[in-house]
């Protein structure tokens, strides 16, 4: 178990968050994902995440529709049960898990700062598609509990993480999809 205190004055807050994520993996956490367009919520979904490491992540959506997103080494599979479709593709490295990538990056954004009172990391990244801003609220356990991601096109996505279960054992089948024989497979280009 890691303890973070004034005994470690050289460790920044972001480094403490990174260390906690690394020491906790693989982990599982419940999530709620809310998408806001022009300030109005247009979608709310929930489920759980299995985070083996940055290259192996599974987002299992349970409500309102059953969907599975699996990222493995830059490749993804997205299964939409309602439409019986499986999308296969490769994630552009610039878009790969922006939240986690910024948390682990040696240069986490062009602008980054820490609000101690609210336990929030504020990051800004200027990309080809415009400015992305992230507000990552961190719990007392140093794990992210709320992430607000705002893009240049006025779309804000909020992720709420809760009920972390750390250092879990992942079964080999966790990242394998159990698909019906008649699933439509769609290969997507980058």
C-alpha positions in Angstrom: 0.0 0.0 0.0 1.3 3.4 -0.9 1.2 6.3 1.5 1.6 9.9 0.3 2.6 12.5 2.9 5.0 15.4 3.5 7.7 12.7 3.8 7.8 12.8 -0.1 8.1 16.6 -0.8 9.6 16.1 -4.3 6.7 14.1 -5.6 4.2 16.2 -7.3 0.5 15.6 -7.0 0.3 14.3 -10.6 3.1 11.9 -9.8 1.2 10.7 -6.8 -1.9 10.0 -8.9 0.2 8.2 -11.4 1.8 6.1 -8.7 -1.6 5.2 -7.3 -3.0 4.2 -10.6 0.0 2.0 -11.4 0.0 0.3 -7.9 -3.8 -0.3 -8.2 -3.8 -2.0 -11.6 -5.4 -4.0 -12.8 -8.5 -2.4 -11.4 -12.2 -2.2 -12.0 -14.5 0.8 -11.4 -18.1 1.7 -12.1 -18.7 4.7 -14.3 -21.4 7.1 -15.4 -20.8 8.9 -18.7 -22.8 12.0 -19.5 -22.6 13.9 -22.8 -23.6 17.6 -22.9 -24.1 19.5 -26.1 -24.5 23.3 -25.8 -25.0 22.8 -22.0 -27.9 20.3 -22.3 -27.4 16.6 -21.4 -28.0 14.6 -24.5 -26.9 11.1 -23.3 -26.2 9.3 -20.1 -24.7 5.8 -20.0 -23.3 3.6 -17.3 -21.4 0.4 -16.7 -17.9 -0.6 -15.5 -14.3 -0.4 -16.7 -11.6 -3.0 -16.5 -8.3 -1.3 -16.6 -5.4 -3.8 -16.9 -3.0 -1.1 -18.1 -3.0 1.8 -20.6 -2.9 -0.6 -23.5 -5.7 -3.0 -22.2 -9.0 -1.3 -21.2 -12.5 -2.6 -21.4 -15.5 -0.2 -21.1 -18.6 -2.4 -20.5 -21.8 -0.3 -21.0 -24.8 -1.8 -19.2 -27.4 1.0 -19.3 -29.3 2.1 -21.2 -27.9 -0.2 -23.9 -25.5 -3.1 -23.7 -22.3 -2.2 -25.5 -18.7 -3.2 -25.1 -15.6 -1.2 -26.1 -12.2 -3.1 -25.8 -8.9 -1.4 -26.4 -5.9 -3.7 -26.8 -2.5 -2.3 -28.0 -4.0 0.5 -30.1 -6.7 -1.7 -31.7 -10.3 -1.6 -30.7 -13.4 -3.6 -30.9 -16.8 -2.0 -30.3 -19.8 -4.3 -30.0 -23.3 -2.8 -30.2 -25.6 -5.6 -29.1 -28.8 -3.7 -30.0 -27.7 -3.4 -33.6 -25.8 -6.7 -33.6 -22.7 -4.9 -35.0 -19.0 -5.3 -34.2 -16.7 -2.4 -35.2 -13.0 -3.2 -35.5 -10.3 -0.6 -36.0 -7.2 1.1 -34.9 -7.2 4.2 -32.6 -5.2 7.2 -33.8 -2.4 7.5 -31.2 -3.3 11.1 -30.7 -6.8 10.2 -29.5 -5.9 7.1 -27.5 -7.5 7.3 -24.1 -6.9 11.0 -23.7 -7.6 10.9 -19.9 -5.1 8.2 -19.1 -2.6 9.4 -21.6 -2.5 12.9 -20.0 -2.3 11.5 -16.5 0.8 9.5 -17.5 2.4 11.9 -20.0 5.7 13.6 -19.0 4.2 16.8 -20.5 0.5 16.6 -19.6 -0.8 19.4 -21.8 0.2 22.8 -22.8 -1.4 24.2 -19.7 -1.7 22.3 -16.4 -2.3 23.3 -12.9 -3.5 21.9 -9.6 -6.3 23.3 -7.4 -5.6 21.9 -4.0 -8.9 23.1 -2.4 -11.0 21.1 -4.9 -8.4 18.3 -5.5 -8.6 19.0 -9.2 -6.0 18.7 -12.0 -6.7 21.1 -14.9 -5.2 20.3 -18.2 -5.5 21.9 -21.6 -4.3 20.4 -24.9 -4.4 22.2 -28.2 -4.9 19.5 -30.9 -5.7 19.6 -34.6 -9.4 19.5 -33.8 -9.1 22.4 -31.4 -8.6 23.0 -27.7 -9.4 20.1 -25.3 -9.8 20.9 -21.6 -9.9 18.3 -18.8 -10.7 18.8 -15.2 -9.8 15.7 -13.3 -11.1 15.6 -9.7 -9.1 13.2 -7.5 -10.4 11.4 -4.5 -8.7 11.1 -1.1 -7.3 7.7 -2.4 -5.6 9.5 -5.3 -7.7 7.8 -7.9 -9.7 9.9 -10.4 -13.4 10.2 -9.4 -14.7 12.8 -11.9 -13.4 13.9 -15.3 -14.9 16.7 -17.3 -13.6 16.8 -20.9 -14.6 19.8 -23.0 -13.8 20.0 -26.7 -13.7 23.0 -29.1 -17.1 22.0 -30.6 -19.0 22.7 -27.3 -19.3 19.1 -26.4 -18.6 18.2 -22.8 -18.3 14.7 -21.6 -18.4 13.9 -17.9 -17.1 10.6 -16.4 -17.9 9.7 -12.8 -15.9 6.9 -11.4 -16.8 5.1 -8.2 -16.4 1.8 -6.4 -12.8 1.0 -7.4 -11.7 -2.5 -6.8 -7.9 -2.6 -7.1 -5.3 -5.3 -7.9 -7.9 -7.6 -9.4 -7.2 -10.9 -11.2 -8.3 -10.7 -14.8 -9.4 -13.9 -16.4 -8.2 -14.6 -20.0 -11.7 -14.4 -21.3 -12.3 -10.8 -19.9 -11.0 -9.2 -23.2 -12.7 -11.8 -25.5 -16.1 -11.0 -26.9 -18.8 -13.6 -26.9 -20.6 -12.7 -30.2 -23.6 -14.2 -31.9 -22.8 -16.1 -35.2 -24.8 -13.6 -37.3 -23.0 -10.4 -36.0 -22.3 -7.8 -38.7 -18.5 -7.1 -38.7 -17.5 -3.6 -39.8 -13.8 -2.8 -40.4 -13.1 0.8 -39.8 -10.3 2.9 -41.3 -8.4 5.4 -39.3 
